[in-house]
């Protein structure tokens, strides 16, 4: 969650299941990773007629794989999506959102907000169940090409 006013409104969601139900709408996708990019790709489909804004907190989409990045950039080049970097949603209202962009607050017409800003692991809950959680900052975990001892 973003922890901002209006986030509890019914127009806010954290997943996209049926993109075809959003047609001729003003939608904002919040996030800069693969989940956000894939939502943009579905919502910006020309047949749906949506006006799509992608709100990215950072200066780039550095958590997006190359294929998704190329496809989103192609949609932007065709005018089917606007990507706002270095931007954050400040508040959500029934018919608009307030976005901090370039040091100014901008009001953007909006019907739906899709938030893909990452997830927070329920550490306390998992630990109460006896699950051991190791923090491995910058370390690679065991993968398919490694064997455990």
C-alpha positions in Angstrom: 0.0 0.0 0.0 1.1 3.6 -0.6 -0.4 4.9 2.6 -2.1 7.9 1.0 -5.5 9.5 1.2 -8.1 7.8 -1.0 -6.3 4.5 -1.3 -9.3 2.8 0.2 -11.6 3.8 -2.7 -13.1 1.0 -4.8 -11.3 2.4 -7.9 -8.0 1.3 -6.4 -6.7 -2.3 -6.9 -3.5 -4.3 -6.6 -4.0 -6.7 -9.4 -5.3 -6.8 -12.9 -7.4 -9.9 -13.7 -9.7 -8.9 -16.6 -8.3 -6.0 -18.6 -11.2 -6.0 -21.0 -13.5 -4.7 -18.3 -11.6 -1.4 -18.5 -12.5 0.4 -21.7 -12.5 4.1 -22.6 -11.2 4.9 -19.1 -8.4 7.1 -17.6 -6.2 4.6 -15.7 -3.0 5.0 -13.8 -0.6 2.2 -13.2 1.7 2.8 -10.2 5.1 1.0 -10.2 8.1 0.4 -12.3 8.6 -3.3 -12.3 7.4 -6.2 -14.5 4.0 -6.4 -12.9 3.3 -2.7 -13.6 4.7 -3.0 -17.1 2.5 -6.0 -17.9 -0.6 -4.2 -16.6 0.3 -1.2 -18.8 0.7 -3.5 -21.8 -2.8 -5.0 -21.3 -4.6 -1.7 -20.4 -3.0 0.3 -23.3 -4.3 -2.2 -25.9 -5.6 0.0 -28.7 -8.9 -2.0 -28.8 -9.7 -0.9 -25.3 -9.3 2.9 -25.9 -7.9 3.7 -22.5 -5.8 6.7 -21.6 -2.9 5.1 -19.6 -0.5 6.8 -17.3 2.4 4.9 -15.7 3.6 6.5 -12.5 7.2 5.5 -11.7 8.8 6.7 -8.5 12.4 6.4 -9.8 14.2 7.8 -12.8 13.9 4.6 -14.8 12.2 1.2 -15.0 15.2 -0.6 -13.7 13.2 -3.6 -12.3 11.6 -4.4 -15.6 13.0 -7.0 -18.0 14.2 -6.0 -21.4 11.3 -7.4 -23.3 8.6 -5.6 -21.2 10.7 -2.4 -21.3 10.8 -2.5 -25.1 7.1 -3.1 -25.4 6.2 -0.3 -23.0 8.5 2.1 -24.7 6.9 1.2 -28.1 3.5 2.0 -26.7 4.8 5.3 -25.4 6.3 6.1 -28.8 2.8 5.4 -30.3 1.1 7.7 -27.8 -0.8 4.9 -26.1 0.8 5.4 -22.7 2.5 8.3 -20.9 5.3 7.4 -18.5 5.9 9.8 -15.6 9.3 9.2 -14.0 10.3 10.6 -10.7 6.7 10.9 -9.7 4.5 9.7 -6.8 0.8 9.6 -6.3 0.0 11.8 -3.3 -3.8 11.4 -3.1 -6.6 9.6 -4.8 -10.1 11.1 -5.4 -13.1 9.6 -7.1 -12.4 11.3 -10.4 -8.7 12.2 -10.2 -5.4 11.6 -8.6 -2.8 14.1 -7.3 0.7 13.3 -8.5 3.9 14.9 -7.3 5.9 15.4 -10.6 8.9 17.5 -11.1 8.4 19.4 -7.8 4.8 20.3 -8.6 1.5 18.7 -7.7 -0.5 17.7 -10.8 -4.1 16.7 -10.9 -4.8 14.0 -13.4 -8.2 12.8 -14.5 -8.6 9.2 -13.4 -11.1 6.4 -13.2 -9.0 3.5 -11.9 -5.6 3.1 -10.1 -3.6 -0.1 -10.3 -0.8 -0.3 -7.7 2.1 -2.6 -8.4 4.6 -1.1 -6.0 6.0 -4.3 -4.5 4.9 -6.4 -1.6 5.9 -6.5 2.0 6.5 -10.0 3.4 4.5 -10.7 6.6 7.6 -11.5 8.5 6.1 -11.3 12.0 3.3 -13.7 11.0 5.6 -16.1 9.3 8.0 -16.1 12.3 5.1 -16.8 14.6 4.5 -20.0 12.7 8.1 -21.0 13.2 9.4 -20.0 9.7 13.0 -19.0 9.8 13.8 -16.0 7.7 17.3 -15.2 6.7 18.1 -11.8 5.3 20.5 -12.1 2.4 21.3 -8.6 1.3 23.0 -8.7 -2.1 23.5 -12.5 -1.9 22.3 -14.9 -4.4 20.1 -17.8 -3.1 20.3 -21.4 -4.1 19.1 -21.7 -7.7 18.8 -24.4 -10.3 22.5 -24.4 -11.1 23.6 -24.7 -7.4 23.5 -27.6 -5.1 23.0 -27.5 -1.4 25.6 -29.1 0.8 
